[in-house]
Amino acid sequence: MSDAADEPEAIALRRKVSGTLLVLYGVGTMIGAGIYALIGEVTAAAGWFAPLAFLLASVIAGLTAASFAELSSRYPQSAGEAAYVSAAFAKPRLAVLVGLLIVASGIVSSGVMFRGFAGYASGLAVFEPWHAYLALALVIGALASWGIGQSVLAIAVITLIEAGAVLLVIALGAFQGIETPASIPVFGSTEAVAVVAGAVLAFYAFIGFEDMVNIAEEVKNPRRTMPRAIFVALAATALIYVALSIIAISSGPIDMLAKSSEPMTLIFSRLSDWPSQWMSYVAILAVLNGALVQILMASRVLYGLSRQALIGPWLGQLNARTQTPVLATILVVLLVFVSATLLPLTTLAQFTSLFLLIVFALVNVALIRVKAQGAGPEGYFAIPRIIPYFGAISAALFALASAWQIVS
């Protein structure tokens, strides 16, 4: 065995990711998750008020994204969430718990996308769902192990394709005009509950900014680049979601959209006479893109936890040629395949949101404590002290709502 393999600490992750690629990395996972897999589910929960659900989810996500922006500037390293909690509380077990919750969220989130992939692909060919999961696991596992430069470039290209398709649907809907129902429901307590329920699901659609911080060791000038990229990616995604949800609910019967396994293809077919299978192809790429991002993120968190001596050292080993954590990647891909095979789409999304909301609450509290400890490194990005308080409270309330949805 080579010396590099015997001493993995001698191998470092490559800094290959620019600010533009980082924005596309974040937008790619958020769009793939929210629009191509869950637009129907959010519409089923919130009905005509689905745009409000996406807007509320974006505000909640934005509070925590701001905290991530500052912390990523203070501590630009892999397994970022665990590093933030460790710096604030100096409790290794809590840091491990946070890191493993992030890994679990990445695994079940990828399970959502594997199921979304099978749903869209089923409109093009006949196969057993687990065959699609296995094929996707092999392809993504190989790409994620190949190298960060190749992976992020693939993510950027696919993101441009999927974002272009979404913008095309928005343009088609805007050109044809937005139809309102004959009687717009009065917004009362029942509708408010529906919006919150939809927002809990829609919150999953903004998963991605926390993934960005976990490749900080592969980003050029992360202390300056990471905060900017987080805000740009989140703002762009929120605008796209709200616009598309308006088009979706005005394009036809909401109940059909909620039941469809190919919601974007259905919307596209309502707005255009062009062959709808083209949207299925784009949706497949988008879902694949999101899964690749989540698997990259989860493997880097395991790598970071290992390098911090919080979990087994074998997960921190880097391949000497690709400089990627291949063993950690293989473990993550296997667990994603299992989760996609065993759990339904909505359950996967709900568990993803719950795991992340718990982590988000802890990360906001961590920033409160870190700020109380004094100034950070020179040139770091800072947010007002009040923001992490709002972020912690909102994330905790959403976590309770998410837990209630799961048990009810």
Buried (B, 14 or more C-beta within 10 A) or exposed (E): EEEBEEEBEEBEBBBBBBBEBBBBBBBBBBBBBBBBBBBBBBBBBBBBBBBBBBBBBBEBBBBBBBBBBBBBBBBBBBBBBBBBBBBBBEEBEBBBBBBBBBBBBBBBBBBBBBBBBBBBBBBEEEEEBEEBBBBBBEBBBEBBBBBBBBBBBBBBBBBEBBBEBBEBBBEBBEEBEEEEEEEEEEEEEEBEEBBBBBBBBBBBBBBBBBBBBBBBBBBEEBBBBBBBBBBBBBBBBBEBBBBBBBBBBBBBEBEBBBEBBBBBBBBBBBBBEEEBBEBBBBBBBBBBBBBBBBBBBBBBBBBBBBBBEBBEEEBBBBBBEBBBBBBBBBBBBEBBBBBBBEBEBBBBBBBBBBBBBBBBBBBBBBBBBBBEEEEBEEEBBBBEEEBBBBBBEBBBBBBEBBBEBEEE
